[in-house]
Amino acid sequence: MSLIVTAFSLVVTLYFVSWVTARGVFFPAAAYFVWRHQRRHSVRSRALVDRLASPPLVSIVVPAYNEELTVVDSVRSLLALDYEAREIVVVNDGSKDGTLEVLRKAFELVPAPVSFAEPLKTAPVKAFYRSIVAPELLVIDKDNAGCKADASNAGINAASGELVLITDADTALEFDAVTRGALHFLDDPDVVAVGGNVSIANGSRIENGVITDVALPRSWLARFQIIEYMRSFLLFRQACASRNAVVLISGAFGMFRRDALLAIGGFDPKALAEDMDITIRLQTHFRRQRKPMRIAFDPNPLAWTQAPEDFASLRSQRYRWRRGLMQTLWQHRRVIGNPRYGTVGLGALPYVAFFEGVGAPLEVAGYAITSIAWLLGSLDTSHWRLLLATAFVSGVASTLLAVLLNDLALRRYTRPRELLGLLAAVAFEGFGYAQMNSVLSCIATVQAARGKGGWGEMKRRQFRAR
């Protein structure tokens, strides 16, 4: 028995070592990607977009369900964008609160007859509204179908632009976010979609929907999520983007060619992780047809979203993310390890399946079995300490790489106090928060195996203006 437990603890230790090794491999690829991107997409390049005689029209689709606290600021941030060739389509997805009413008051909405083709099936649309003060704003009022995908599809149906940007109603965009996104399509005609770096808005100053000062939140729960986002966006996704193997475009900022979305039938209403599902479907659709395509990623923080600061909302979010991940991996299981899909099938998805899919249960089992065995005297103390030390060091090392890349390349948290706060979050994340996330992932894995769906409840707050 002692030999089996020792072998298992060594397997878990090797998992952590391989995880941090993979992150170390990602770092130079991500750093080179950021350097190359910043050189090509300079201020001068972005300025040329504004001088185009006929820039591509971008339809910004904002699904909104019970978002009365944030939707007005989000729309104001869209109206403040520096990209003129745009329209804003807010989809009120059967909200039970005052979402439609606050929009009506803030933007002087009036009923408007609108007619367009509906290539994507959605829940019934009840009414359309236009804004008197902002003619580019269209509000769709529809029945709720229980998912963001259905609301997104309704917005895609109404979109007039050749490019469609999907964002959230609790998100504020950078003033040049659409310009940065559109530049990828202008730079490379093979681009079918662009994902953007997403940062956490908690603690930052937001005035009229625009980020005016970036600062760390007081909540440690939100601080831990900031470094999580850095680890996810600034290492893995940039490394994937360097090999044209992006498998997740965040729902907070995803810009697509509208014809590409229609070609694959839009968002899947049954998908719990509709953003990851549609990214993989785009990858596989074009690769099966052997058509040139690229899904790009912009490392600059183009969108700022709210992170939950209470445990109940965080738990609900992580359950949904995990169930969505497991569902997506199962639905696209034939892609994993399949050379037909290039780096997506042989690199990106196997990594996600092993480190994101299997990692949490393996980690929790490793902690539990080795700790019990150590307490019962069946495991040598050195093996138990080795496991804990490896888990802590691997987490700190990979996160420090992400924070370093963020500080050197993007220069967002530049004040010494904020950098110290980030480093403190890196150090303390391994003392409870990381383990809590792994336990939540295990619970959600069981939920996914039992077929549980649903989005869960998220506690919203107004954007902070200080």
N, C-alpha and C positions, 0 to 999 in steps of 0.2 A: 504493500500500500504506500509506504514511504517513497519507494522508487517511482511509482506512478505519479504521485503528487509532485515530486521533484522534477520529473520530466515535463509535467504540465506547466509548472511555474517557469521552466526554461523556455517552453514554447511561447508563453505569454511575453516573457522578456524579449525573445527574438522578434515578436510582433512589434513591440515598442521600438526596438532598435531599427527594424526595417522601415517603420513609419517615419522616424526622424531622418533616416538615410534618404528616403524618397523626398522628404521636404528639402533636405540639403541639395539634392539634385535639381529640384524645382527652382531653387533660389537663383543660380546663375542664368537659367533660361528666362525666369521672370524679370530679373534685373536687365538683361539684354533687351527683352521685349519692351520694357518701359523706356529705356534709353532710345531705342529705335523709334518708338512711337512718338516721343516728345520731339525728336528731331524732324519727323515727317509732318506731324500735326502741330506746327508752331502757330504762334499768334498771327503771323503773316498768312499762313495757309487758311486759317479760319476766317480771316478778313476777306479773302478772295471769295468765299461762299456768299458773303453779303453783296458782292459786286456782280454776281451772276445775273444775266438778263432775265433768266427764267429758272430760279432754283426749284427743286422738287417740292411739291406741296406735301406737308407732313400733317397727318390727322392724328391728334393726340387723344387717345381714348382713356377715359378715367372711370372704371367701374366703381360704384359707391354703394355700400350697404351699411346703413346706420352710421354715417360718418359726419353727423351734424357739427361735431366739435372741430373738425379739421378740413372739411371739403372746401370751405370758402378760401382759407389761406392757400390751399393747394392750387385752386383755380387762379388765384391772384398771382402765384408764382409762375403759372403758365402764361398768363397775360403779360408778365414782365420779361419774358424771354426775348433775346435779341434776334431771334429768327422770325422774319415777317411772314413768310409763306407757310402759314399754319392755320389749322382750325382745331377747335377744342370740342370734343364730344364727351360729355359727362353722362354716364348711364346710371340713373337711379334704379337700383335693382330691387324694387319692392321694399324700400326701407320702412321700418316701423317707427322710426324716430322722426325728427324734423329736418332731415337732409334736404328734401325738395323745397321745403318752406324757407330755409335759410338761403338756399340758392336763389329762390324767387325774389327775396327781399334784397339780397346783396347785389344782384345783377339785373334786377328789373325784368324778369322773365315774362314773356307773353306767349300764348299758344300760337303755334305756327304750323301750317300745312306743309308736310315734307313727304316726298315720294322718292323711293329708290328701290332697286332690286334687292332681294334678300337671298343671296346664294347660300347662306349659313342658317340652318334652322335654330330658332331660339324660342324662349317663352314669349307669350303675346306682349306686344308693345301697346301701351295705353294712350300715350300722348307725346307730343314733341313741343319744345319750347325754345324760343330764341331770346337773346338778351338785347335789350334796347341800348344799353351802355357799352356792350362788347359784342358787335355783330358776328364775330368769329366763334362765339360760344353757342353750341347746340346742346340742349339737355333732353335726354330720352328718359321717359318714365315707363318702366316695364314691370311685369310680374316677376317675382323672384323664383328662380329655378334651383336655388340651394347651392350655387357655385359661381365663382368668379368667371369661369370659362364661358358660361352662357352670356353674361353681361359683356364680356370682351367681344364675343362673336356679334352681339347686337351692335356694338360700336363699330366693328369692322364692316358690317353691312352698310352702315350709314356713312362710312368714311369716304371722302372724295379724293384724298391724297393717294399718290402712288406709294408713299411710305406711311406706315402706321406705327405710332409709338404707344405702347401699353404701359401705363403707370398706375400707381395706387392713389386713393383719395387721402391717405395719411402721409403723403410724400411731397416734399418740396424739391423742385429741380433747380440746379445751377442755371444762371441766366444764359449761359452759352451751351447748355446741355444738348439742345436739338442741333445746333450748329456743329458741335463735335460729332454727334451721331451721324448727321447727314454727310459729313465729310468722308466717312468711310465708304459710303455708297458712291460718292463722286470720284474717290480715289481708285476704287477697284470695282468694275462692273460685275464681277462674280460674287460680290457680297450680297447675301440674302437676308442677313440679320446682324444686329449689333447689340451686344450687351454692355451695360455700363457699370462701373464701380459704384457700390452703394455704401454710404456712410450713415452713422447713427446721429440723429439730430438732437437727442437728449442733452441738455446742458448748453446748447448753442443758442445764440440770439437769432430769432426769425422775425422780421418786420415786413408786414404785407406779403407774406409768403416767400420772402427772400432771405437767405442766410447772410447775415451781416457780421457775425463774429462766431468763430468756432471755438468751443470750450468743452472741457470734460464735464460730464454730469456729476452730481453729488452721489447718486446712487451707485453702489459698487456692483449691483446686479447689471446695470446698464454699462458700466465700465468693462466688465468681463465680456459683454456682448460686442463691445467695440473691438477688442483684440480678436475675438472670434471672427468678426467680419473681415478684419485685416488678414487673418490667417487663411480664410477661405478665398477672398477675392484677389489678394495680392500675391499669392503663391500658386495655388493649384490652377486657377482659371487663367492666369497669365501664362503659365507654362503650357496649358492646353492651347491657348490662343496662338502661341508661337508655332504650334504644330497643326493648326487648323483642326483642333479636336475639342472645341468647347461643347460641353454636354448640358450646361445650365445657363440660361439667360434669366436673371432675376426678374420677378414680376414687378419690381419697383421701377425698372427701366429696361425695356426691351423694344428696339426699333426693328421693324420688319418690312420687307417688300410685300405689299398687299397681295400681289398675284401669287407669291410663294405661299402665303397663308391660305389663300383660297385653293391652291393646288393640293394641299394636304387636308382640306376640310376644316380648317380653323382649329380652335382649341377644343379639346375633348372634354365634354361636360362630366364624364365619369372619372376623369383624372383628379386625384387629390393634390398632386404636384403638377399642376397644368403647365407651369413654366418649364420645368425640366422635361416633361413629356413632349411638349411641342418642339423644344430644341433638338431632342434626339430624333423626333420624327422628321424634322427638316434635314438633319444630317443623313439619315438613312434613305429618305426619299430621293435626294439628289445623287447620293452615292450609288444607289441601285440603278438609276438611269444613266450613270456615268456622265453626268453633266458637271461642268466646272462650277464650284460653289465655295463660298467661305463664310463662316460665321465669325465675325470680328468681336473684339472686346476692347473697350476704352478704359484704361487704368485710372483715369481721372475720376474723382467722386462727382458723378453727374446727378445723383439723387440722394436726398437725405430723408431717412425714414425714422419713424418712432420705434424704439425698442421697449418691450414690456418692462416695467419696474416693479411689478408685483408677481409673486410666485405663481398664483393661479393663472394669470395670463401667459406667463412664460411656459408653464407646464402645458397649457392648451396649445400654444404655438409649436412646442417641440413634439408633442404627440402627433400633430397634423403633419409636420415636416417629416417625421420618421415614417408614419403610415404612407405618406406620399412617396417617399424614397423607396420603400419596400415594394409598393405597388408598381412603380415605374420600372424598377430593376426586374421584377417578374414579367411584366408585359414585354420588355425588350430583352429578355434573357437570351434570345437567339443571336443578338448582336454581340454579346459579351464573348470575347475570344475569337470572333469571326474575322478572318483576314479580309473578307470582302469589304468591310467597312473601315479599313485602314487603321489609322491611329485611334479612332474612336472605339473600334472593336477590340484592338489589341493593346491599347494603352489606357485611355481615359476611363472607360466603363469597367474594365477589370480592377483598376485602382479603386474606383468608387465602390464596387461590389465588395472588395476585400476590406479596405480600411474603413469605409463608411457603413457598409452593410453588416459585415461580420465583426468588425472591430469592437463595438460596444458590448455585445454579449460575451465576447472573448475576454474583454477587459474586466467586466463585472465578475465573471466566473473565476478569473484569475485572482482577483482581490479576495473573493469569498472563500474559495477552496484553499488557497495558500494560507490565509489568515486563520481559518479553522484548524488546518493541519498544524500550523505553528503553535496555536494555543493548546492543541492536544499533544504536542511533542512529537508529531510525526514528520515534521519538516525542520531541517537545520535552519537556525536563525540567519545564517549568511544568505541562504536562498531567498528567504522572506524579505530581508533588507535589500537584496539585489533587485527584486521585483519592484519594490516601492521606489527605490532610488532611480531605476531605469525609467519608470513611468513619469516621475517628477521631472527628471532631466530632459527627457525627450519632449515633454510638453513645453517646458520653458525654452528649449533650444529652437524648436520650430516656430514658436510664437515670437521670439526675439528676432528671428530672421524677417518675419512679416512686419514687425514694428520698425525695424531698421530700414527695410525697403520703403515703407510708407514715409518715414521721416526724410530719407535722402531724396526720394523721387517726387513726392507730392507736397511735402512741407505744409501739412495741415495743423498738426499740434506742435507748434514751434516754441511756445513759451516753456522755460525750464520747469515750471511747476507742473505743466501738463505732461511733459515728457517723463517726469518723475512719477506722476500719477499713473501713466501707462505702464511704466516699468514695475510699479507696485502691483498693478493688476496682473501683470504677467507672472510675478512671483507668487501671488496669493491664489491664482486661479486653480492651481493643483491641490489646494487644501479644501476640498469640498465641492466647489462649483463644477469642475470637470467631472468628478465622480457622480455628482447629482445628474448631470446631463446624460451620462452613460446609463444610469439607472432608469431615467425617463425613456431613453431610447429602447431599453429592454422591455419596459412595460408596453410601449407603443408597438414594438415588434410582435408581441403577443396579440395586441389588439388587431394589428394588420392580418395576422394569421387567422383570426376569427372573423375577418371581413368587416370590421368596424370602419365606418367612414365619418363624414361630417367635418366641419371646420372648427367648431368650438367657439368660445367667446373670448374677445380681446377687449380689455379695458382701454378706452381711448382718452387722450388728454389734449387740451388745446396746445398749439405750438407756443413756445415760450418767447415772449418779447421782454427783455430785461434791460 
